[in-house]
Structures are given as C-alpha cells and as structure tokens.
Amino acid sequence: STTDEIERLVQSTRRMAAAVLERESALRRSEAKYRSLIETSHDLITRLDIDGRLTFVNPMATTYFGLPADQCVGLSAFEFVHSEDRAAAEAAFAQWIAAGSDEAFEFESRQVSRDGVVFLMQWCLVAEREQANGNGNGHGNGNGNGHGNGNGNGETSSGGRLLVGFSGIAHDVTAERAAKAELAASEQRYRDMFLRAPLAYQSLDMETRIIDVNDAWLNLLGGYRREEVLGREITDFIAEGSCAAMAEKFPEFFSRGSLDGPVFDIRRKDGQARTVTINGRIGHEASGAARTHCILIDITDRLRAEEAQRLAATVFASSVEGICITDAQRRILAVNPALEAITGYAAAEVVGKTPSVFSSGRHDSLFYRSMWQAITRDGFWRGEVWNRRKGGEVFPELLTVTAVRDSFGNATHYIGSLFDITETKRTETELENYRHHLERLVEERTAALSVAKEAAEAASRAKSTFLANMSHELRTPMNAIMGMTSLVMRRTMDAKLRSQLDRIDQSSHHLLGVINNILDISKIEAERLSLEQV
C-alpha cells in the first residue's frame, strides 16, 4: 500500500541520513586526526599555489621561516631559499612542472629564516590536480604564461587533470648532515691515523687474503705499493721457514678469536728477512663476514740486541781482564769474576761503593784529578795504577776507563777494565837486571878487546918494521951481487967464466923473485900491499 511504501521510504531516508552523519563524523575525526598530526609535526608542512606562493603552513613556520604561519601565506616559498641555492631550486622546480609528472619532486636546499638561521631542508613536493571540466576556465590567467603548458588556459594538465597547486613537506636534515659530515671527517681522521700509525697493521679474510694494510706495513715489507699487495695471500710475504707455523697458527687464530705473540719471519721486497711478532683479533663486518685485525711488531733489531747483550754478558763473565761498571756518580754497579779474582773482593762487597775501595794510597789527588779530566774531555783514559788487594797487597795494574754517553753526550756509566801486571813488572825488573849484567860483561869484554887490539897493533907495527928491514937487508946484497956479476960479464971474454957468471945471475934473479914473493905475502897479511898500475 501507499502507506507502506511511504514508511519504507522514510526508513530508507533515515538510514541514508544516519550514514551521511556517520560519514561526516568520520571525516571530522579524520580531519582532526590529520590536523593534529600536521600541527604537531616537527616537519615543515606547506601547500602552494601553482605560482609557488604559500597557501598553508603548519606551526613549524615559526622555526624555519621565522614568521607566524598566518604571515607566511601569500609569500613565495622561494623567498626563504638561500640566495646561493635559489636559482637552481627554481630551475629544477620549473623543469618538474614542465614535465607534468605525477612523481614527487624531491630536492635539498639551504633555507634561511627571517632571523638569519640557516637550515638544510629536504623537500618533497607533490602536485595537486583536479579533473578538467572542459570549459576552458580554471585558475590560470588565460595568457599561456607562468607554469601552464601553453594550452591557453594557464593550467598544467596530466592525463586530463588540471594542476591546481602543490603539497609539500620539508624535513630538517641540518643536524643529520652535520653528523654525517662529522662522521665522515672522523672516519677520515681515523683512516689517516690508521694509515700513518707507527705500528704495521694488516687485515685478512678467512682465506688469508689481504684486505687492508697501512703505510707502516708497506714500509716494513720494503716499500710495496698498496695495490701490489691487496688481494694477495699473506703467505706470499712469509719466509719459507715460517709457512708451516703460519698454516698451523691461522686455524687456531680463527677458532680462538685471538692471536697473541707468535713469531714469524717475513720476506721483504728486496729479499731480506725480518722477524716479527703478531698480535690480532677476529672482527666481523656489518655483513657478518669475518676478518682479522693484526698488529705486526718488527723485533729483528731487538733480537740482535739481545744476542749482542748475551755475547757481552758472556764476554763480561769469561774475560780474563777485570771489569768494573759504575753509574754516572761512580758507584759500582757490577764487577766480573776476573776482577774478584784479581782484587780478592766479592761483588757483594764492592757493589754500591766507589772504586776508591781499591786505592793503594800511592797516587795523590792531582793524579786522579788529571785522570778524570782526561776521561771527561776525551771519553777515556789509559795508564798504570797501583791498587791494593783485599789482603793488603799493593799491586800494579794497567787500567782503561771509558765513559758511556747518551744521545745528548752526557755520561751515564763508566767502564773500567784492568790487567794485573805484577808478573809483567817482575819480568821487567829481571830484564833490567839482565841488562845491567850484560852491560858489565860488555864493558869487561870491551876492555879486554881494547888490550888485545893494542897488542895486535904493536905486533903489526913490529911486523911492518921487520918487513922494511927485510926489504933493505935482503934486496941490497942481492942487487949488489947481480950488479957485480953483470960488470964482470961485460969485461971478460972467458967462455967458462961467462957461463959461471950467467948461472950466478940467473940464480940471483930467481932468489930475488922468491924474496919479493915472500915480502908481498907478508904485506898482504899485514894489509900493507898496494897495487900499482903498469
């Protein structure tokens, strides 16, 4: 019936009204919710018209624009962009509008509030569009200028929808970017510290490939470039004799998570070997990948110094010369067994005292002052000193004192080394006695030789006199006989007489020759023969 239809219509109308009221209530609740979000948001939320003028700003305008929200309406949003960023921001904004894209426009720029505070803002703008009504009317000025697409109505459309404005939200990233920049600077500082650290550092992956090294590591290995070593296995730089130890230690390192002080020999680029000790820990990347962090300490020089120290200690203990070491104040720090044997003092009896404990009293203060002046000036002194043994016996020693200086030239220690020269002195005395004895013998023999020489000279003189006499006494008669024989032979014609005279003459000449030879031999023995040139 008509009444029933009216009743159903009324009920339907009531339901529709209730639904409308419920929808309006939901819209009001939603509006209140979003308004609350917008008003309490710490981000800057805006709406702009198609010319970029602000039509709405949330309360954060006070912070970022330096003006109350209502005073910002009608102002160009670009007024607050930093002057150095404004042209680029406007150009990018215009290009986005011209593209007619529905995608959000995101950019960063510096923004300056009216009170001069600069913020770095990260913007996100979206275009607001309405369905075109096809009558050519709208919000444009109809001259085809501005942000329109040049279709004569001043509106930009995308898919038949008209551009009516923009909604935007800007997030302040000033602190974030500053923190990021500080983090990057901090990372760079730590990277620089790592690269320039005095200790060699290396990082390996679990296959022992090199991930990273610092400059000290490169220097330790003899001047490799970083790109020459990254990615290579560490065993390429381990000396052959240490490879087995490396193969044993690395799995243990990985399982324990730490490595404390094993010693390896590494091979430098120039082929030389250096001995290092390694300390390390296992770390993990953000991806979860494990890597080692190791410090290498070159102990080559230390080992050599320790070896030299051991050798010095051996020499100190086994040396046959007494050695005494004092500090700069000349207090005895150590003595070796040889000095104990020479002086009779045990080390415990003299340590802490000065070397004057050995003084014999034979040398005055001037002697010691001169000695220490030489040590101060030249760094050493060497000479003979008379000292006293523990039992009271005075003995001579050959003493050398050397100053040990630091890098500034200051004496830090003194080292005295001494030889007991008692036997040497005794030998010298005996030799001196022998020398005097020999001198007396020489004098005696010299005197005897002088007497013998005088006797020999007298005999020589007698012999010379005899030879002179013999020469006269023998030759004169012979010459007379030969002369007379020659006269008689010239005067006689008797053949028999001449034959006899000739025999006398020949015999005389022969006898004269024999006499001359005898005299010549005597002259040779007397060293009186002289040779005449014929």
DABELUR-V959733 format. One record per helix or strand. SS is the DSSP state (H for helix, E for strand). FROM is the first residue (numbers start at 1). TO is the last residue. If there is no record, write none. Layout:
# DABELUR-V959733
ss=(SS	SS)
from=(FROM	FROM)
to=(TO	TO)
This chain:
# DABELUR-V959733
ss=(H	E	E	H	H	E	H	E	H	E	E	E	E	H	E	E	H	H	E	H	E	H	E	E	E	H	E	E	H	H	E	H	E	H	E	E	E	H	H)
from=(2	44	53	61	69	76	77	81	83	105	118	157	161	174	200	209	215	226	233	234	238	240	258	273	290	300	322	331	337	347	354	355	359	365	380	394	411	422	495)
to=(40	48	57	64	72	76	80	81	99	112	131	158	172	196	204	213	220	229	233	237	238	256	267	284	298	318	327	335	343	350	354	358	359	378	388	405	420	491	525)
